[in-house]
Amino acid sequence: MPRKSWTVALAAVIFGIIVTAASLVLSGGSAPATLGDPGPLTRWGLPIATFVNHAAMALTIGALAFGAAIVPRSTKPIRARASARVVVVPESKPKAAANVSSAATQTATEAGSQIAGAEAAAKDNDFRAEIPAKSTDGGSVHPAFDATMAVAGYAGVTWTVAAAATLVLMFSSVSGLPLSGSSTFTAALVDYIFNISLGQAWGWMVLIAAVTASLAFAVRGPAWIAATAVLGTAGILPIALTGHTQGGNDHWGAVNALGLHLLGVYLWAGGIGTLALISRSLQGQAPGRFTDIKNKAQRPLTAGLVLKRFSDIAFVAIVVVTLSGIISAWIRMERFEDLFTPYGGLVITKALLTLALGILGLMHRTRVIGKLNAGDSTPLASAWRLIFAEVLVMAAVIGVAAVLGRTATPVPQELPPAASPARILTGYDLPPALGIGEWFTVWRWDWLWVAVVIFLGVAYAKWMHTLSKRGDSWNIGRAISWYVGLALLTYVTSGSPAVYGMVLISMHMVAHMALTMVVPIFLVVGAPMTLALRAMRPRTDGTRGPREWMLAFIHSKYSQVVTHPLFAAANFAGSIIIFYNTDLFGFALREHVGHELMNVHFLLTGYIFALNMIGIDPLPARLPHPFRLILLIATMVFHAFFAVSLMNSNMLLQADWFGSMGRPWGSPPMEDQQLGTAAMWGIGEVPTLFLALGVAIAWLRSDTKAAKREDRRADANHDADLEAYNRMFEQYAEHDQTIDQRRGR
């Protein structure tokens, strides 16, 4: 690595430690505790170790993200010659696609592997794309990629050491025991790691960091790098689940807001740090072909492409960090006067530093990136100065955040002394009795799903806008269906089904079936992958952007398995049995992670099944329409059988949960369960009938369009097939006449 980059990194670490120490003093965290003080080494060392842990974790995640999707892997990418020939022909041919020559289409057909696409042209050229197994093996390894992976590896090692130090210092702080090498301290530390939730969380953090660091040194393929980045991002969970969230008034909201906040900060901070450390390797020309409006012969500097791609990610990260920060502060501070507490002062300081970072990022977008992508290297020095300034400010942000996590919040985060059974079990007081009005007025925002819905809604609108600017169009009915599906998804995850689903088994089943059977139908009709593939441009420098990752996933062995019609049907039908007849149900009720994983699983299960039945998005394999109807009827019968068997059962599911809620209103738990199974039956069968109707309509349209294609071909070759067919029978007749004549002799 260039010495200048490492000098700036060292300066950022020193500056961050100074800010951490200053924040600790100003917030009063450096003062000795009145009871069980662990000593000055723990008081000062824990915030500093936490700062290094956050900074190294962010740098690891950011560098892995750069390696997976931002920096070029090769100086001569093979995909630069292949991806430019990707052809997408949607269900209704756009105006721009009419100009694609038949020769180009033939080239793409020969180069790629066909994926089943739109029902309107399932046997034509729907989606043909080339995803070579070794797409970037031309030339040599790009120095920016080599530097990026080195950053990921060394940052991962630092993260592992810092996480281990934080674990030990955290135990010292919680137990009030000064750091010691005695057997008593060691035995208590081991018990803390294996038996106490906070210790278990940080034990997982150390393990995740160690595995991520090892993989960062070992893997170089894009899929493995992306998987390593996802693994590193999982380190957010221990922090989010053990922050100021355990007993607050909105436990799950606080966990989700903090998780989103950390994700945004790590991508943003890690990206800035990675840019600073690999800056010298980005000053050459970018690999692949590049067409500039003003000068078609120019190619951009690698720095321009990388800055542009990171700028797009950073913009999303800024929005996530800002909004999630506001939500987190709102949950932990109820009054305006709370801003003048030590916690509030740190929140204000962090907000101002974040605003400064946003301004610096805006300067990148407006003053630097455009010129670099036009081939002008003049603003390069200014770009690196801005990046180095961002690194210092981001180090200060992480330092303040490290102390903020150790500072008492104005709103108490412990359970109240007279907590009700519902509050102890669910973390929330009982909602009011469920009536007609409560179906629409009772909400508890699940900020994770709110963020997902906003992201998907904005992305869909952006893709439609891109098509519109090109002169193409998109079916408005599909757009309406998509946004209806997103609205229903928000309601199911944040509205009354989510709130009452924690205390009523009937509402839990309603939410479950809505996620599996109702929401996916609207989302599948929206055809988001078809729209995205039409709107997004392919990259030509060997990197994998969103479009390339989407196509890579469609072509992957994993996708071939999980989206196969038989597997999708078995998963769709079998998940409900496994979930309700194992402790997975209890895990989803007791643990926030389990609850969110349940939502993800049932939504994706229903989506993939509906996609196989009525979707037009590309899939590796599809069943013919008659077999789809058979499969659909089989799953409908299976759902009915399971619902009836559960309705006749005398055993209450998760009795220690639903039977201990202490509800003074509503039906007894057993009657409520029978009501829920009836709702499961009804909600499951009605959407299935709509799916069957959709399959039948698609079957009819497919046959009609196949007949029209045959008519067009007959018109083009002047009924050559029919003439050949008639000629064949004439030859048969002549042959028979010849035989008869021979027998007559």
SVG drawing of the C-alpha trace seen along z (x, -y; Angstrom):
<svg xmlns="http://www.w3.org/2000/svg" viewBox="-66 -21 71 81">
<polyline fill="none" stroke="black" stroke-width="0.4" points="0.0,0.0 1.2,-3.5 2.7,-5.1 0.6,-8.2 -2.6,-6.2 -1.5,-4.3 -0.3,-7.6 -3.8,-9.0 -5.3,-5.8 -3.0,-6.1 -3.9,-9.7 -7.6,-8.8 -7.2,-6.2 -5.3,-8.6 -7.9,-11.3 -10.8,-8.9 -9.2,-7.8 -8.8,-11.5 -12.5,-12.2 -13.5,-9.0 -11.6,-10.1 -13.0,-13.6 -16.5,-12.4 -16.0,-10.0 -14.8,-12.9 -17.6,-15.3 -20.3,-12.6 -19.0,-11.7 -18.2,-8.1 -14.6,-8.4 -15.7,-9.0 -15.3,-6.0 -18.4,-4.1 -19.8,-4.4 -20.3,-0.7 -18.2,2.0 -15.8,-0.2 -13.6,2.0 -10.7,-0.4 -9.4,-3.1 -8.0,-0.6 -11.5,0.8 -13.2,-2.6 -10.9,-4.1 -10.0,-0.9 -13.6,0.2 -14.7,-2.8 -11.3,-2.8 -11.6,0.9 -15.2,0.4 -14.1,-2.4 -11.4,-0.2 -13.9,2.6 -16.4,0.4 -13.8,-1.1 -12.2,2.2 -15.5,3.9 -16.7,1.0 -13.4,1.1 -13.7,4.9 -17.3,4.8 -16.6,1.8 -13.6,3.4 -15.4,6.6 -18.3,4.7 -15.8,2.9 -14.2,6.2 -17.6,7.7 -19.2,4.9 -17.2,1.8 -13.5,2.2 -12.5,4.1 -10.9,7.5 -8.9,7.6 -7.0,5.3 -8.6,7.0 -12.1,8.3 -13.7,11.0 -17.2,9.8 -16.5,6.5 -16.9,8.3 -19.9,10.4 -22.2,8.3 -22.4,5.7 -24.3,8.2 -27.0,9.1 -30.4,8.8 -33.6,8.4 -36.9,8.8 -39.8,8.2 -43.4,9.3 -44.3,6.2 -41.5,5.1 -40.4,1.5 -39.8,-1.1 -36.1,-1.1 -35.9,2.7 -37.4,2.6 -34.0,1.4 -32.1,4.4 -30.8,6.2 -31.4,9.9 -27.7,10.4 -27.1,9.0 -29.9,11.2 -28.3,14.2 -24.9,13.4 -26.4,13.1 -28.3,16.3 -25.1,18.2 -23.1,16.6 -25.6,17.1 -27.8,19.6 -31.5,19.2 -33.7,18.6 -37.4,19.1 -38.9,15.6 -42.2,13.9 -45.3,16.0 -46.0,14.0 -42.9,15.4 -41.7,18.3 -40.4,20.1 -38.9,17.0 -35.9,14.9 -37.0,13.6 -33.8,13.4 -30.5,14.5 -27.4,13.4 -23.9,14.6 -22.5,15.1 -19.1,16.8 -17.8,19.0 -14.5,17.1 -15.6,13.7 -12.6,11.6 -9.6,13.9 -8.3,11.8 -5.1,9.8 -3.7,9.6 -5.2,8.8 -6.2,5.2 -4.0,3.4 -7.1,1.7 -8.7,5.2 -5.5,6.5 -5.2,3.6 -8.9,3.8 -8.7,7.4 -5.5,6.7 -7.4,4.0 -10.3,6.4 -7.9,9.1 -5.8,6.8 -8.9,4.9 -10.5,8.2 -7.6,9.3 -7.7,5.9 -11.5,6.4 -11.0,9.8 -8.4,8.6 -10.5,5.5 -13.7,7.7 -11.8,10.0 -10.5,7.0 -14.0,5.5 -15.4,8.8 -13.0,9.0 -13.3,5.3 -17.1,5.6 -17.1,8.4 -14.9,6.4 -17.2,3.4 -20.4,5.4 -19.0,7.5 -17.1,4.6 -14.0,6.8 -10.7,5.2 -8.7,6.9 -6.8,9.8 -5.1,13.0 -6.3,14.9 -8.2,18.1 -11.3,16.5 -11.4,13.8 -10.9,16.3 -13.5,18.7 -16.0,15.9 -15.2,14.7 -15.7,18.2 -19.1,18.4 -20.0,15.0 -19.2,16.0 -21.2,19.3 -24.1,18.5 -24.8,14.7 -26.6,13.3 -24.3,10.3 -21.2,12.5 -22.7,14.9 -23.3,12.0 -19.7,10.8 -18.5,14.3 -20.3,14.6 -18.8,11.3 -15.3,12.6 -16.1,15.8 -17.7,13.9 -14.7,11.5 -12.2,14.4 -14.0,16.3 -14.5,13.2 -10.8,12.2 -9.7,15.7 -12.0,15.8 -10.9,12.3 -7.3,13.6 -8.4,16.9 -11.2,16.1 -11.1,14.1 -14.1,15.2 -17.0,12.6 -19.6,15.0 -17.3,15.9 -16.3,12.3 -20.0,11.4 -20.8,14.2 -17.9,13.1 -19.3,9.6 -22.7,10.9 -21.0,12.9 -19.2,9.8 -22.4,7.8 -23.9,10.4 -21.7,8.9 -24.2,6.1 -26.7,8.5 -24.8,8.9 -24.5,5.1 -28.1,4.3 -29.5,7.0 -27.5,5.9 -27.6,2.1 -30.0,-0.2 -32.9,2.0 -33.6,4.7 -36.4,3.2 -37.4,0.0 -40.9,-0.9 -40.2,0.2 -37.7,3.1 -38.1,4.4 -38.3,0.9 -35.0,0.0 -33.3,3.1 -34.3,2.6 -33.5,-1.1 -30.0,-0.4 -29.4,2.4 -30.2,0.2 -28.1,-2.6 -25.1,-0.4 -25.5,1.1 -25.6,-2.4 -22.6,-3.6 -20.5,-0.5 -21.1,-0.7 -20.5,-4.5 -17.5,-4.6 -16.0,-1.4 -16.2,-2.7 -14.6,-6.0 -11.8,-4.2 -11.3,-1.8 -11.1,-4.6 -8.4,-6.3 -6.3,-3.2 -6.5,-2.2 -6.3,-5.7 -3.0,-5.3 -4.2,-2.2 -7.2,-4.0 -5.4,-6.6 -5.0,-4.5 -7.5,-4.2 -10.4,-1.9 -10.6,1.5 -13.3,2.2 -14.8,0.0 -16.3,-3.4 -18.3,-5.7 -18.5,-9.4 -21.0,-11.7 -18.5,-14.4 -15.5,-12.2 -16.2,-8.6 -12.6,-7.7 -12.1,-8.5 -12.0,-6.1 -12.6,-7.3 -10.1,-7.1 -10.7,-4.1 -11.1,-6.6 -14.1,-8.2 -15.9,-4.9 -15.2,-3.8 -16.2,-7.1 -19.4,-7.2 -20.4,-3.7 -19.5,-4.3 -21.3,-7.7 -24.6,-5.9 -24.2,-3.5 -23.1,-6.4 -26.2,-8.4 -28.5,-5.5 -26.4,-5.0 -26.7,-8.6 -30.5,-8.5 -30.6,-5.2 -28.2,-6.6 -30.1,-9.9 -33.6,-8.4 -32.6,-5.5 -30.6,-7.9 -33.7,-10.1 -35.8,-7.0 -33.3,-5.7 -33.1,-9.0 -36.8,-9.4 -37.2,-6.0 -34.6,-6.8 -35.6,-10.4 -39.2,-11.5 -38.9,-15.2 -37.1,-18.1 -35.2,-18.6 -33.5,-15.3 -31.4,-16.9 -29.5,-18.7 -28.5,-15.5 -25.1,-13.9 -26.8,-11.4 -28.6,-14.2 -25.3,-16.1 -23.6,-13.2 -26.6,-12.7 -26.3,-16.3 -22.6,-16.0 -22.9,-12.9 -25.7,-14.5 -23.6,-17.5 -20.6,-15.4 -22.9,-13.3 -24.2,-16.5 -20.6,-17.5 -19.9,-14.1 -23.0,-14.5 -21.7,-17.9 -18.3,-16.4 -20.1,-13.6 -22.2,-16.2 -19.0,-17.9 -17.8,-14.7 -20.9,-14.3 -21.0,-17.9 -17.4,-18.8 -15.3,-15.7 -17.0,-12.6 -18.3,-14.1 -14.9,-15.4 -13.1,-12.2 -15.6,-10.1 -15.0,-12.5 -11.3,-11.6 -10.1,-14.7 -7.6,-13.9 -7.3,-17.5 -9.7,-17.1 -8.0,-13.9 -5.9,-15.6 -9.0,-17.4 -10.9,-14.1 -8.3,-12.5 -8.2,-15.5 -12.0,-15.3 -11.7,-11.6 -9.0,-12.1 -11.1,-14.8 -14.1,-12.4 -11.9,-9.7 -11.1,-12.0 -14.7,-13.1 -15.9,-9.6 -13.4,-8.5 -14.8,-11.2 -18.4,-9.9 -17.4,-6.4 -15.6,-7.7 -18.7,-9.5 -20.9,-6.5 -18.6,-4.2 -19.2,-6.5 -22.9,-6.9 -23.4,-3.2 -22.0,-3.3 -24.1,-6.3 -27.3,-6.0 -30.4,-7.0 -33.0,-9.5 -35.7,-6.8 -35.1,-3.9 -34.3,-0.7 -35.2,1.7 -38.6,3.5 -40.9,1.6 -41.2,3.1 -44.9,4.1 -44.5,5.5 -47.5,7.5 -47.1,11.0 -47.5,9.7 -44.8,7.1 -42.4,9.7 -43.1,12.2 -43.4,9.8 -41.7,6.7 -44.9,4.7 -48.0,4.1 -51.2,5.8 -52.9,3.9 -56.6,3.0 -59.3,5.6 -59.5,6.4 -62.4,4.9 -63.2,3.7 -61.5,0.3 -58.3,1.9 -57.7,3.7 -56.9,0.3 -55.8,-1.9 -53.3,0.3 -49.8,0.0 -46.2,0.8 -43.7,-0.1 -41.2,2.6 -38.5,0.3 -36.6,3.0 -39.6,3.8 -40.5,0.2 -36.9,-0.4 -37.3,2.6 -40.6,1.4 -39.3,-2.2 -36.2,-0.9 -38.2,1.5 -40.7,-1.2 -38.1,-3.9 -36.1,-1.4 -39.2,-0.3 -40.1,-4.0 -36.6,-4.7 -36.6,-1.8 -39.9,-2.9 -38.5,-6.5 -35.4,-5.1 -37.6,-3.3 -39.7,-6.4 -36.6,-8.5 -35.6,-5.9 -39.0,-6.2 -40.1,-2.7 -43.2,-2.0 -44.2,0.3 -47.5,1.8 -49.3,-0.5 -51.3,2.4 -48.2,4.2 -46.9,1.1 -50.2,0.8 -50.0,4.4 -46.4,3.9 -47.3,1.0 -50.4,2.7 -48.2,5.6 -45.8,3.3 -48.6,1.6 -50.0,4.9 -46.5,6.0 -46.2,2.9 -49.6,3.6 -48.9,7.2 -45.5,6.5 -46.3,3.3 -50.1,3.2 -52.6,5.0 -51.6,8.5 -48.1,7.9 -49.2,6.4 -51.9,8.9 -50.0,11.8 -47.8,11.7 -50.7,12.3 -53.4,14.1 -52.5,17.3 -55.4,16.5 -53.8,13.2 -50.4,14.9 -51.9,17.4 -53.6,14.6 -50.3,12.7 -48.5,15.9 -51.0,16.7 -51.1,13.2 -47.3,13.1 -47.4,16.5 -50.5,16.3 -51.7,12.7 -48.8,10.4 -46.6,12.5 -49.3,12.6 -49.4,8.8 -45.6,8.6 -45.2,11.3 -47.6,9.7 -45.5,6.5 -42.6,8.4 -39.8,6.5 -36.9,8.5 -38.2,8.0 -38.4,4.3 -35.0,4.1 -33.3,6.1 -34.8,3.8 -33.8,0.6 -30.3,1.3 -27.3,1.0 -24.8,3.8 -21.3,3.1 -18.3,3.5 -15.3,3.5 -15.8,7.0 -17.4,5.9 -20.8,7.2 -23.3,4.5 -27.0,5.1 -27.9,6.3 -24.9,8.7 -25.6,10.1 -29.3,10.6 -28.4,12.6 -25.7,14.5 -28.3,15.5 -30.8,16.6 -28.1,18.8 -26.8,20.2 -27.1,23.8 -28.8,22.5 -31.5,20.7 -32.0,23.8 -32.8,25.8 -34.9,23.3 -36.9,22.1 -37.5,25.5 -41.3,26.0 -41.3,29.2 -39.0,27.9 -40.9,24.6 -44.2,26.5 -42.7,28.8 -41.2,25.9 -44.5,23.9 -46.5,26.8 -44.0,28.3 -42.8,25.2 -46.2,24.7 -46.0,28.2 -42.4,27.8 -43.0,24.4 -46.1,25.1 -45.0,28.6 -41.5,27.7 -39.9,25.1 -39.3,22.9 -42.7,21.3 -41.5,20.6 -38.2,19.3 -40.0,16.8 -42.1,15.7 -39.3,15.4 -36.5,14.0 -36.5,10.9 -34.1,12.5 -36.4,15.5 -39.4,13.3 -37.8,11.5 -36.4,14.7 -39.9,16.1 -41.2,13.1 -38.5,13.4 -38.9,17.2 -42.7,17.2 -42.6,14.2 -39.9,15.7 -41.6,19.1 -44.9,17.7 -43.2,15.4 -41.2,18.2 -44.3,20.5 -46.5,17.7 -43.6,16.8 -43.7,20.4 -47.4,20.3 -48.2,16.9 -45.0,14.9 -43.3,13.5 -39.9,12.9 -37.1,15.2 -36.6,18.6 -34.2,21.4 -37.1,23.9 -40.9,23.8 -43.6,26.5 -46.1,26.6 -49.4,25.1 -51.3,28.4 -48.7,29.5 -48.9,26.2 -52.6,26.6 -52.0,30.1 -49.3,28.9 -51.5,26.0 -54.5,28.2 -52.2,30.6 -51.0,27.8 -54.5,26.5 -55.7,29.9 -52.6,30.2 -53.3,26.8 -57.0,27.8 -56.0,31.1 -53.5,29.5 -55.9,26.8 -58.7,29.3 -56.3,31.6 -55.1,28.6 -58.7,27.4 -59.6,30.8 -56.5,30.9 -57.0,30.5 -53.4,29.4 -52.6,25.7 -49.6,24.6 -47.0,22.8 -49.1,23.1 -46.4,21.5 -46.7,18.4 -50.3,17.9 -51.6,19.5 -49.6,17.2 -50.4,13.9 -52.9,12.8 -55.5,11.5 -58.7,10.1 -60.4,9.9 -61.1,12.2 -61.7,15.9 -59.8,18.5 -56.5,19.6 -57.9,22.9 -60.9,21.4 -58.7,18.7 -56.5,21.4 -59.5,23.0 -60.5,19.6 -57.0,19.2 -57.0,22.5 -60.3,21.7 -58.8,18.4 -55.7,20.2 -58.0,22.5 -60.0,19.6 -57.0,17.3 -55.1,20.2 -57.8,21.4 -59.1,18.1 -55.7,16.9 -55.1,20.4 -58.2,20.2 -57.0,16.8 -53.7,18.5 -55.5,21.3 -57.5,18.7 -54.2,16.9 -52.6,20.1 -55.6,20.9 -55.6,17.4 -51.9,17.6 -52.4,21.0 -55.1,19.6 -52.9,16.6 -49.9,18.9 -51.9,21.1 -53.4,18.0 -50.0,16.4 -48.5,19.7 -51.2,19.9 -50.5,16.3 -46.8,17.0 -47.6,20.0 -49.9,17.8 -47.2,15.1 -44.7,17.8 -47.1,19.2 -47.6,15.7 -43.9,15.2 -43.1,18.4 -46.4,18.5 -47.7,21.6 -44.6,23.6 -45.3,25.9 -48.8,26.6 -47.7,27.2 -45.0,29.6 -47.6,31.4 -50.0,31.8 -47.1,32.8 -46.2,35.6 -49.7,37.0 -49.6,36.8 -46.4,38.8 -48.1,41.4 -51.0,41.6 -48.7,42.0 -46.8,44.7 -50.0,46.6 -51.1,46.3 -47.7,47.7 -48.1,50.7 -51.7,51.3 -50.6,51.3 -47.8,53.8 -50.3,56.1 -52.7,55.8 -50.0,57.2"/>
</svg>
